[in-house]
Amino acid sequence: MRVTAVAVGTRGDVNPLVELGMEMKKRGHEFRILTHEKFRPMIEEKGVTYLHLDGNADHVMQYMVTDYKTSADFMKGLMKLKKESPAFMEQTMEAVQGSDLIMYGTCGAFARHAAEYYHIPCARYFYSPMDKTDKYSLYSEEYDSPKVGKTYNSLYSGMSMLTKIMMNKWRKSVGLPKWKMSDRYPVMDGRHLLTFYPVSPQLMPPDTSWDKDTYVTGYWYHPAEDAAQYEMPDSLRAFLAKGEKPIFIAFGKAESEELAELQERTLTAAKMAGIRAIIQADQIKEVEKVNTEKLYFIDAVPYSYIFPYVRGVVHHGGCTTNGLSLLYGCPTLVIPLALDQYFYGRMDNRLGAGPEPLYIRKKLCTTEQIESALLDLVSGQYDEAAREISAKMQRENGVACAADAIEEYVRR
């Protein structure tokens, strides 16, 4: 079987596909990932086939994460990416031809149109809820209410409007009918698309009303394999041996003046709180990165390696980072930039596994707010819930579940 996955996004969007590709290769299948050049080394070092897609991955981060404040910003970001990569459909058509299954995520929905042209079965993968449910939504802070389900209506109409603007000229050029406002992505050629949520069902319980080909699989990762490749520096070993377990503060690769200020405030808050912390924050000034008995600054480290050594995790709320923190039983404080990150911060808090998220989409949180949240994180009140969630997640095998579903769907 040949599977071609299309990924437009950040490292956090691409890496789960690499993990799934490794599982598919073990089963004797061919798995290729069409994405930006920046991710080629990460893909090829795991033995998965890389296919080139024009575009600047750093611009994806900027347009779709750092600059994302409103729904209009999301649409503007996609339009900018399209303008910067005029050959994206030609590259996609060439890459997917001859595949047995085409996979795409939120920003790669153009691949669905190539699949329609070739009549190739298609699968969607999302890291946050996109299928209607009354249980939860990116767009509502309520739960288990018909009001929640109604928030998805604007999502579907917005996707159709965006598709009309961005894809109808291309669809006409290849002889496909124009996309209409009533058209919907989950169905193609009369068949419901295979749909994956590479998330733990502990955070995103599946809705029984969803189609049978929609799966909340658990996360796509091989954490033990990633951890085995890392060797702890002597300085870190010494820091860990000196006192109580630290927290881990991870702010990823997004960069802006606002985020630089957030990192400085978080450093100040950690000092004010007197909490031991390992800090991974690229925008803190080098002169301030001085290791002490309370603080240790670190560069790249597999989270699956370091999280067993810490008592809590502070991060922006990326799907996989959030999953790994809970997998290792760490209470989690989320300081989100975007709606999907805020969603996971809310779900962590709702499950009793972390404080309320400090949402900075509209206004940066203060140093005092961060200090208070850090002290709340290590208060002990979230430890038991985090351990209980961890025990359940240990039994999940997301990549195996997804690979089984792919094999069954393509055979059908």
N, C-alpha and C positions, 0 to 999 in steps of 0.2 A: 504494500500500500504506500502511496506517496501523498503526504500531507504538506501543504504549503500554508504557513501562518504569516500574516501581514501585521506588522507592529509599527505604529507611529506613536511615540511617547518617550518616556524616560526609561532609565535603567530598570526601575521598578515595574514597568510594563513589559519589558523584554525578557528579564531574567526568568520569570515563571515559565515562559515558553521554552527557554533553554532546558529547564528541568523536565518539562513534559517531553521535549524532544529526546532527551536521554532515555527516558522510559520507553518511548516508541522505538528507538533504535535497538534497545535490548530485546524487543519483541520481533525484530527483523524487518521493521518498517523504515521507510525513508521519510525524514522530517526536515523541512527547510524553513528558514525564517527570512522573510523579505523585510529589511529595515535599513536604518541609516548606518553609514560606514563606521561611526563611532563605536558601534556595538559588535563589530566583526570579531575583535580578539576574544571578547567574552563568550561569543557563540562558538567560535572555532576551537577554542581551548577545551571545550567540553565535547568535541567531536560531532557537533551538529552543523549542518550545511548552512552557510550564509549566502544570501542573495542581496545584491545592492539595490537600494532605493535612494534616489536623490533626496537631498534635504539636510538641514543642519539640526542635529539633535539638541544642541544647546538652545536653538530658537524654539523648539518644541517646549522645552522647560520654561523658557521666558514667556512665550505667548499663552501657554495653556496652564501654567502654574503660578509663576511669579506675578504676571500682569492680570491674572484672572480675578476680577472683582464682581462682575455681573454676567448674566447669560449673553448679553451683547458682546462682552469681551471674548467669550468662548467662540462665538461666530466670527468675530473679527480675526481671532487667532487662526482659525481654520482657513479663512480667506488668505491671510498672509502666507501661510504654509503652502497653499495651492499655488499662489503667484510665484513663490520662490522655487517651486519644483514643477515646471510645466509639463515634464515628460512622465509624471507619476503614473498615469493610466497606461501608457505604452509599456512601461517597465512592469507594471502589475500584470497586464495581459500576457506578456512574455513569460513572466515567472510562474504563473498559475496554470498555464496550459499543460494538459496532461496529468493534472493532479486528480486524486480520488476524493480529496476533501480540501476545502479552502477555509481557513480560520481568520477571523478579524476581530479587533477590539473597537472601542468607542471612536477613536480618531482614524481608524482604518476601514470605516464602513464602505469606502469606495470599492473595496475588494468584493463586496457582495454583488456589485453590478457586473464585475468581470465574471463572477460565478454564474450569474444569470445568463450572460451571453454564451458561455460555454456549456451551460446546463450541468454544472458540477455541484454536487452537494456542498452545503455550506454550514459552518459552525460559528457561533458568536462566543466571545469570552469577555466578561466584564468583571471589574474589581469592586463594583458597587452596584446597588440595585437599579435595574433598568426595566424589569418586567412588573407590571401592575400588581400591587398587593395592598391590602388594608393594614398589613402588619407594621410597615416602616417605609420611609421614603427619604431621599436626599432633601426634599423640598418641604418637609413638615417635621416639627418637633413633637408632634403627637404620635400615638401608637394605637394599633388595633381599633381603627375607626374608619368608616366609609370616607370620611374627610381626607384621610391619608391617601386612599386609593385615587381620589379625584385629582391629586397633585400630579399624577402621571399623564393626565390628558394633555397638558401643555408641553410635556416632554415629547410626546408622539407627534403632535402638530408641529412643534419646532423642528424636529428631525426631518419631517416631510418638507417643510418650507426650505430648510437648508439644502436638502437634496435637490429640490427643484432648481435652486439658484446655482448650485455647484456642479450638478451632474447631468441635467437635461440636455445641454448642448452636446455632451459626449454621447449620451444614450441615443440621441437622434442620429449622430454621425455613424453609429454602428448598426442602426436599424432596430434598436429597442424602443418600445413605446415610452412616451414621456411619463415621468413619475408624477403621480397625482397626490393631492393632499390626503386622499383617503387610503393611499397605499401604505403598507406597514412592513417593516423590516423582518419581523419574526417568521414570516411565511414566504416561501419562494417555490414556484412551480407546483403550487398546491400542497406543499409539504412543510411542516413546521421545522424551522432550523434547529439543529442541535445547539444547545445553549449551556455555557459553563459559567459558574461563579467560583473561582478558585479561592474560596473563603471558607472558614470553618462554619458549619451550621450552628455552632454555639453563638456566633455573632449575627448570623444572617439565616435564621430558620427558614427553610423552603415553605412556600405557600402550596397547600394541597390543590389549589385551583390551577396551578401552572401546568403547562403541557408536560407529558411524561418524558419528553426529551430535554427537559430543563433540569440541570443538576447543580446543587451546591456541594462541591466535591470535597472540600478541605483544601488546604493550601498546596500549591505546586512547588515543592522544594525537597531537597535532600540535605537537611541541616547537618547531619552527622558527617557527611562527606565533605562539606565546606569547612567544618570545624577542624577536621583531621589535617588539613593542609596548612594550618597556621601554627607558628611557634611563638610562644609568649616571650616578649623581651624580659630580661632580668629586672629592668627598672619597674615594669608593671607587676611582676611577681613580688618584688619587694614592697610596692605600694599596697597590694592586696593583703600582704601578711601583717601590715602595721596596725590595723584597726578593724572596726566593724565594716560590714559589706557596704560598698558605695552604691550610689545610683549611677546610671549611664545616661548621658545627655547626647542625643544624636540629631543633628539638624540637616543631614543630607547635603545635596549639591546645589540646591536652589540659591541664587545670589541676587541681592538687591540692597539698596541703602537701608530699607526698612528691616530686612532680615539681618543685616549687619548690626543694627541697633538692637534688635531682639536678642541676638547672641550676646552682646555686651551686657544687656540688662539681665539675662539669665545667669551669666557669670557673676555679676554683682549680687544677684538674689541668692545664689548658692553660697557665696561668702557670708552674706548676712545671716542665712539660715544655719550656717556652721555644719553643713552636710558634706560628707565625703562624696566626691563625684569624679567619674571618668568622663571627660568631655571631648566630643568629636564635633568641632565647629570651625569650618574653614575661614569664616569671616572675622573671627576674633583676632585682634592685632597680635603679631608674633611676639612683640615685647611683653604682652600680657600672658603668654603661654608659658608660665613658670610652674613647674611641678612643686607641690608642697605636700605636707602630711595629709591635707584635706583634698587637694585637687591633683588630677593627673590628666594631661592632654595627650590625645592619641590620634593617629591618622587612620589609615584603612585597617579594619579588623572585621572578620566575619562575625556577624551578630550571633550566629549559632554557637560561636566559641565563647564570646564574652558574656552573654546574658546569664549563663549559669553562675557567674561570679558576682552578680549584682542583685540588689534588693528592689529595684524599681527602674523604669525606663521613661525618659522624657523624649518625645519626638513629634514630628509634624503630623503623623497619622497615616502614613503610607500603608497600604493594605498588608504587604508582606512583613514589614517591620513590626506592625501592630500584632500580626499573627505570631511572629517569632517571640515577641516579648511575653505574650500570654502562654505560648507553648512551654516556655521555661518558668512559668509561674510568677512572672514579674508584674506587680501592679504598674499601671501605665498612666502617665499624664500626657495628654495630646494637646499640642499648641498648633492648630490647623491653619492652613492657608486657604484651602478650597473645600467645596461642599462634601466631596467624598471623604476627605480627611476628618472633617467635622462630624460626619456620620459615624465613623468608627470611634471617635472620641465620645460621642453620645452613647453608643452601644456599650463601650467599656464601662462608662459610668452607670448606665442602666443595669448592667450585670453586677455592679458592685466591685469591679476590678480596677477602679481608678477614679480620681477626682473629676469634677465637671471640666470639660475642655475649655481652654482659653482661646476663643475664636478671634483671630486677628485679621479676618478678611476686610473689615471696615475700619478697625481701630486697633493699634498696637496696645498690648497689655502693659501695665506699669510694672516696675521692678517690685513694688510691694505686692501686687497681685501674684506675680510669679513666686516670690518668697513664700507667700501663704499657701499656694498650691503645692510647692515642694515639701513644706512641712506636713501638709495633708497627705501627700503621697507616701511619706515614710512613717505615718502615724500608726500603722499596723491594722487599720480598719479595713483595708482592701486585700490583705494578704490571703485570708482564707478563700475568698471568692476566686482570686487569681489561681490558687493551687487547685481548686475544684475544676475550673475551666481547663487548666493544664492537663489534668488527669483524663478528661474526656478527649481533648485534642490529641493526646498521645496515641489514641486508638484510631485516628484518622489516617488515611493514605490517599491524599488528593490526586497524585499523579497516576496511581494505579486505577483509581475510580474513573478518571478522565480517559485513560487509555482503553479501559474496558468499554466505556460508552462509545468511543470513536469506532472501535472495531465492530461493535454490534450495529451501529448506525449505518456504516458504510456497507456492511454485508446485507442489510435488510433490503 
